[in-house]
Amino acid sequence: MQEIINVFFNICVYILQVTGNVTGMGYQLANIVIFVFLQPALILLFFVLWRRERNKHEQSLTKPS
């Protein structure tokens, strides 16, 4: 199991290195941008969209026909 984890980790590091090189940011900055800014922003975006849809659905159930 440890070997599978190491392989997966190394693949992820490689992807970050390639992303950093392609964008010119470097590995560390790419890591920060993805995991400190992009991921939390996407989580918040999907939460807001989910709440909006949930509220629409609840309002449609409470409106008289």
matplotlib code that plots the C-alpha trace (Angstrom):
import matplotlib.pyplot as plt

x = [0.0, 2.8, 4.2, 0.9, 0.8, 4.3, 3.6, 0.4, 2.3, 5.1, 2.6, 0.9, 4.2, 5.1, 1.8, 2.5, 6.0, 4.8, 2.0, 4.5, 6.9, 4.2, 2.7, 6.1, 5.0, 7.2, 6.2, 5.8, 3.7, 1.5, 1.0, -0.1, -2.4, -4.1, -4.5, -4.8, -6.8, -8.4, -9.6, -11.2, -12.8, -14.3, -15.6, -17.3, -18.6, -20.2, -21.6, -23.2, -24.7, -26.0, -27.7, -29.2, -30.7, -31.9, -33.6, -35.3, -36.5, -37.9, -39.6, -41.2, -42.6, -44.1, -45.8, -49.5, -50.4]
y = [0.0, 2.4, 1.9, 2.9, 6.0, 6.9, 6.5, 8.5, 11.3, 11.3, 11.6, 14.6, 16.3, 15.8, 17.3, 20.3, 20.7, 20.6, 23.1, 25.4, 25.2, 25.6, 28.7, 30.1, 30.1, 27.3, 24.3, 26.1, 29.0, 26.6, 24.5, 27.7, 28.9, 25.6, 24.5, 27.9, 29.9, 27.7, 24.8, 26.8, 29.2, 26.2, 24.8, 28.1, 28.5, 25.0, 25.6, 28.9, 27.2, 24.3, 26.6, 28.7, 25.6, 24.2, 27.5, 27.6, 24.0, 24.8, 27.9, 26.0, 23.5, 26.2, 28.2, 27.4, 25.9]
z = [0.0, 0.8, -2.7, -4.3, -2.1, -3.1, -6.8, -6.6, -4.6, -7.2, -10.0, -8.3, -7.7, -11.3, -12.4, -10.2, -11.6, -15.1, -14.3, -12.7, -15.6, -18.3, -16.5, -15.5, -11.8, -10.5, -8.4, -5.1, -6.4, -8.5, -5.3, -3.4, -6.2, -6.5, -2.9, -1.1, -3.6, -6.3, -4.3, -1.5, -4.1, -5.9, -2.7, -1.8, -5.4, -5.4, -1.9, -2.9, -6.1, -4.1, -1.6, -4.4, -6.1, -2.7, -1.9, -5.4, -4.9, -1.4, -2.7, -5.5, -3.0, -0.7, -3.5, -3.9, -7.3]

ax = plt.figure().add_subplot(projection="3d")
ax.plot(x, y, z, "-o")
ax.set_aspect("equal")
plt.show()
